Amino acid sequence: MELVTRLIGDEVLTGATLSKPRRVDPSGPTKVTIDPVDVRAGARYRWRHHHATRTVDETLTAEETAGRLVHLLGGAFRQGLLRSSEADFQVLAGGKAPRILRLPPSRTTATRSHDRRKERLLPEGVPVPFLVELGVMTADGAVRAQRQDKYRQVNRFLELVEDVLPALPSGTLRVVDFGSGRSYLTFAVHYLLTAIHGREVEIVGLDLKEGVVDECEALARRIGATGLRFELGDIASAPVEAADLVVSLHACDTATDMALDRAVRLGASVILAVPCCQHELLGQLADERLEPLLRHGVLRERLAADVTDAARARLLALCGFDVQVVELFPLEHSPKNVLLRASRLARARPRKDTAQLAASYRTFADGLGIEPMLERLLADVLPEGVSPT
């Protein structure tokens, strides 16, 4: 109460995020964000309640905000991040007595216009070490003109990651990036979790290219990225025993399926996958009703990619995940613009619902004459009714 009252009373609160609801309530928000705004009536705080399928906004006075913030941190939510111009404060209210951790400020003071330009997780003008090293930003935080697309892509990716952070467990987060490559987004995830949310992490980026691994490892050491390392490793055989978050970005063709299979078996709470080069089903698609479409190579390839991702999404759902297929980047910026975002359900689906999902998948796969690799890989963990009879 003292902390909240001081931050709001001194008008230095630049934002707040409440996460980790104490109880699973389908009708309640999974996260609440708070930002200062200026409206005609004066200074207010915009409350944004993030539900599974919608977002609800309301505007409260400073007094109302202080009272509700203290009430929710002491009741409905186990974790809060209070951002201010002087420092960030992580409030851990899950135990018998709340703990408050003081962190370096993660953002500059927000523009208070109610109609302001959208605030980015990595705002321009605030130097981000890995973006500076990779040439996206200058040393003073300005985004280089020729790297604006990359800057927007990184921010867009982090926005999509931010939405599923409440599904991750407390404590040190174990993160695996299968096929990390040049690792722009691996570094971005590390920055989001550590610098913005103050989490302790153990992140490993695995790749088969020794030169790329060496470059990324050297960069991680230069910028002091604690808890982040890069190693040579194959998706199928890398010695990883457990993971809370699994990332697979642009793993080619069935390499994405291998990453998804390992994520399920590692017990991941969240999976983020951006597929690439989906060729596996090109030769399998067989439906005479679609002959006018399938006879054209470019259309067949597009359909095969969409069918592959649809099958992956349903198979992950059958493994106990809530799955969303979202646009990552506009097509004009990158053809690899689909993100599979899966969060493990807090409770198992009712048997009836699972049976309906399985039957729907079987009709889909049989109708198109396909047997995706992910179905074969997960055969021993999928529920009854998925595999062909």
C-alpha positions, -999 to 999 in steps of 0.1 A, spaced: 0 0 0 28 24 9 46 18 -25 14 22 -46 3 53 -27 37 69 -31 41 61 -69 6 74 -77 7 103 -53 41 115 -67 28 110 -103 58 88 -112 39 56 -120 44 51 -158 26 18 -160 18 -15 -143 11 -51 -152 -8 -76 -130 -3 -113 -139 -6 -148 -125 -42 -149 -113 -46 -169 -81 -76 -189 -95 -85 -201 -130 -116 -182 -138 -128 -185 -175 -147 -152 -171 -119 -133 -155 -88 -116 -171 -55 -134 -173 -36 -101 -172 -43 -64 -164 -22 -35 -177 -24 0 -164 -12 32 -181 -15 69 -173 -35 89 -198 -48 125 -201 -85 129 -209 -107 160 -209 -115 155 -173 -78 155 -164 -52 129 -155 -65 94 -153 -53 57 -155 -64 34 -183 -71 -1 -171 -69 -28 -198 -83 -62 -188 -69 -90 -211 -93 -119 -215 -87 -150 -236 -108 -137 -265 -113 -99 -258 -98 -69 -242 -119 -46 -219 -108 -10 -212 -119 14 -184 -105 47 -171 -101 54 -134 -90 83 -112 -57 81 -93 -75 74 -61 -96 46 -76 -65 32 -93 -45 31 -60 -73 14 -41 -80 -12 -68 -43 -19 -74 -36 -26 -37 -68 -48 -36 -59 -69 -66 -23 -74 -56 -34 -86 -23 -61 -109 -37 -68 -118 -73 -32 -117 -87 0 -132 -73 24 -109 -93 27 -73 -103 52 -51 -121 50 -14 -112 70 8 -135 81 43 -126 106 69 -138 128 61 -109 128 23 -108 106 -7 -115 91 -27 -86 82 -64 -89 56 -74 -63 55 -111 -55 23 -117 -35 20 -154 -38 34 -163 -3 24 -156 32 40 -121 30 45 -101 -2 80 -94 -14 90 -63 -34 121 -64 -57 135 -31 -69 147 -32 -105 163 -7 -129 136 13 -148 127 -5 -180 109 22 -199 109 59 -203 79 79 -190 49 72 -212 33 98 -233 0 106 -215 -22 114 -245 -52 91 -246 -48 89 -283 -10 85 -282 9 64 -306 12 28 -295 39 23 -269 64 -3 -279 80 -28 -255 113 -17 -269 107 21 -273 128 41 -297 152 64 -278 160 38 -252 192 18 -261 187 -19 -261 221 -36 -259 215 -64 -284 198 -41 -309 228 -17 -307 253 -46 -312 233 -59 -341 231 -25 -358 194 -20 -355 198 9 -330 225 36 -326 243 39 -292 217 65 -281 187 43 -290 178 58 -324 165 32 -349 185 32 -381 164 41 -411 173 9 -430 165 -13 -400 130 0 -392 115 -33 -405 136 -54 -382 128 -31 -353 91 -34 -359 94 -72 -363 111 -76 -330 86 -55 -312 57 -73 -329 71 -107 -318 75 -95 -282 39 -82 -281 28 -117 -290 51 -133 -264 39 -108 -237 3 -121 -241 12 -156 -230 37 -148 -201 9 -154 -175 9 -190 -186 46 -195 -176 54 -208 -141 71 -188 -113 107 -192 -104 136 -195 -129 123 -199 -164 138 -226 -186 137 -216 -222 149 -236 -253 152 -221 -288 155 -250 -313 173 -237 -344 182 -202 -330 201 -190 -361 212 -154 -359 191 -151 -327 175 -117 -330 144 -130 -314 162 -152 -289 180 -121 -275 146 -103 -276 129 -130 -255 159 -127 -230 155 -90 -228 117 -92 -223 119 -117 -195 149 -102 -177 151 -64 -183 114 -58 -186 99 -84 -163 128 -90 -139 127 -128 -143 156 -152 -138 162 -173 -168 181 -203 -182 179 -198 -220 198 -220 -244 198 -214 -282 206 -245 -302 218 -245 -338 238 -267 -361 260 -240 -376 292 -237 -355 301 -202 -368 266 -188 -360 267 -203 -325 301 -188 -318 290 -154 -329 258 -154 -308 277 -167 -277 303 -140 -281 275 -114 -284 258 -127 -253 290 -124 -233 297 -88 -246 264 -75 -235 263 -94 -202 232 -114 -210 230 -134 -178 213 -168 -182 216 -169 -220 240 -193 -238 243 -208 -272 254 -243 -281 257 -267 -310 228 -290 -309 203 -310 -330 166 -307 -323 160 -344 -320 190 -353 -298 200 -322 -279 203 -331 -242 175 -310 -229 156 -325 -199 129 -299 -193 116 -265 -206 89 -240 -196 90 -222 -229 101 -237 -262 108 -214 -292 113 -227 -328 117 -199 -354 120 -208 -391 130 -244 -385 127 -258 -421 99 -281 -431 96 -311 -407 123 -297 -383 94 -276 -369 75 -309 -362 104 -323 -344 106 -291 -323 69 -293 -315 72 -330 -305 101 -322 -282 82 -293 -267 53 -315 -258 75 -342 -243 96 -316 -223 64 -305 -206 66 -269 -220 39 -245 -207 42 -223 -238 53 -231 -273 61 -204 -300 68 -217 -335 72 -199 -367 72 -226 -394 92 -224 -426 92 -242 -460 64 -266 -454 70 -291 -482 61 -324 -465 24 -325 -476 29 -313 -511 30 -349 -525 3 -362 -501 -26 -339 -508 -51 -359 -527 -87 -348 -531 -103 -349 -566 -127 -321 -555 -97 -298 -553 -82 -308 -586 -86 -273 -602 -65 -259 -572 -40 -287 -568 -30 -288 -604 -13 -254 -601 21 -257 -583 20 -223 -566 -15 -228 -553 -8 -263 -542 23 -251 -523 2 -224 -505 -25 -248 -496 1 -274 -483 16 -247 -460 -18 -238 -446 -29 -274 -442 3 -282 -424 -1 -255 -399 -38 -263 -394 -29 -299 -386 -1 -288 -362 -25 -265 -344 -51 -292 -339 -26 -319 -329 -12 -295 -302 -47 -288 -290 -52 -326 -287 -21 -327 -265 -37 -303 -240 -28 -268 -254 -48 -237 -262 -35 -229 -297 -37 -197 -317 -24 -192 -353 -16 -155 -356 0 -133 -382 35 -124 -371 45 -99 -397 27 -84 -427 34 -103 -459 52 -74 -474 79 -77 -448 83 -114 -446 66 -145 -462 72 -164 -430 44 -146 -412 26 -173 -393 31 -179 -355 18 -210 -338 13 -198 -302 3 -226 -277 -3 -224 -240 -8 -255 -219 -43 -256 -204 -45 -253 -166 -72 -281 -167 -77 -310 -190 -105 -307 -216 -136 -327 -209 -134 -361 -225 -164 -353 -248 -147 -321 -261 -114 -340 -268 -133 -367 -286 -149 -341 -308 -116 -325 -316 -101 -359 -325 -130 -368 -348 -128 -334 -365 -90 -338 -371 -95 -373 -384 -121 -361 -409 -98 -333 -420 -67 -355 -425 -86 -383 -442 -104 -360 -465 -72 -345 -478 -53 -378 -478 -26 -366 -455 -6 -381 -426 16 -353 -412 49 -361 -395 37 -345 -362 9 -370 -360 34 -398 -364 58 -383 -339 31 -378 -312 13 -411 -319 20 -425 -284 7 -394 -266 -23 -384 -287 -58 -394 -273 -79 -422 -288 -96 -414 -321 -67 -395 -337 -48 -423 -354 -64 -440 -384 -84 -471 -376 
